[in-house]
């Protein structure tokens, strides 16, 4: 019984805290690299952001409804 409660708390933590932490780290990293990159680098960052946002939304929806 106690193991089930601990497992449930762990899953809740992963589902809600992990996306928030990933978002904060991503914003910090993007702002750092954006200020230190050229025009070509900014285009690559923008493409990476689009792909990352799509993957992040998909992963968040999967984790919330799984």
C-alpha positions in Angstrom: 0.0 0.0 0.0 2.8 2.5 0.9 4.7 1.7 -2.3 1.6 2.5 -4.4 1.3 5.9 -2.7 5.0 6.6 -3.3 4.7 5.5 -6.9 1.7 7.7 -7.4 3.5 10.7 -5.9 6.5 10.1 -8.2 4.3 10.0 -11.3 2.5 13.2 -10.3 5.9 14.9 -9.8 7.1 13.8 -13.2 3.9 14.8 -15.0 3.7 18.3 -13.6 7.1 19.4 -12.3 9.3 18.0 -15.1 7.6 20.1 -17.9 8.0 23.3 -15.8 11.7 22.6 -15.1 12.3 21.9 -18.8 10.6 25.1 -19.8 12.7 27.2 -17.4 15.9 25.6 -18.6 14.9 26.0 -22.3 14.1 29.7 -21.9 17.5 30.4 -20.2 19.4 28.4 -22.8 17.6 30.0 -25.8 18.1 33.6 -24.5 21.8 32.9 -23.9 22.5 31.4 -27.3 20.2 33.9 -29.1 22.3 36.9 -27.9 25.5 35.2 -29.0 24.6 33.9 -32.4 24.7 35.3 -36.0 21.8 35.6 -38.4 22.3 32.0 -39.6 22.5 30.7 -36.1 19.3 32.5 -35.2 17.5 30.8 -38.1 18.7 27.4 -36.8 17.6 28.3 -33.3 14.1 29.3 -34.6 13.8 26.0 -36.5 14.9 24.1 -33.4 12.4 26.0 -31.3 9.5 25.1 -33.5 10.4 21.4 -33.4 11.0 21.6 -29.6 7.7 23.2 -29.0 5.9 20.6 -31.0 7.7 17.8 -29.2 7.1 19.4 -25.8 3.4 19.9 -26.4 3.1 16.3 -27.6 5.0 15.0 -24.6 3.0 17.1 -22.1 -0.3 15.9 -23.5 0.9 12.3 -23.4 2.0 12.6 -19.8 -1.2 14.3 -18.7 -3.6 11.9 -20.3 -1.6 8.6 -19.8 
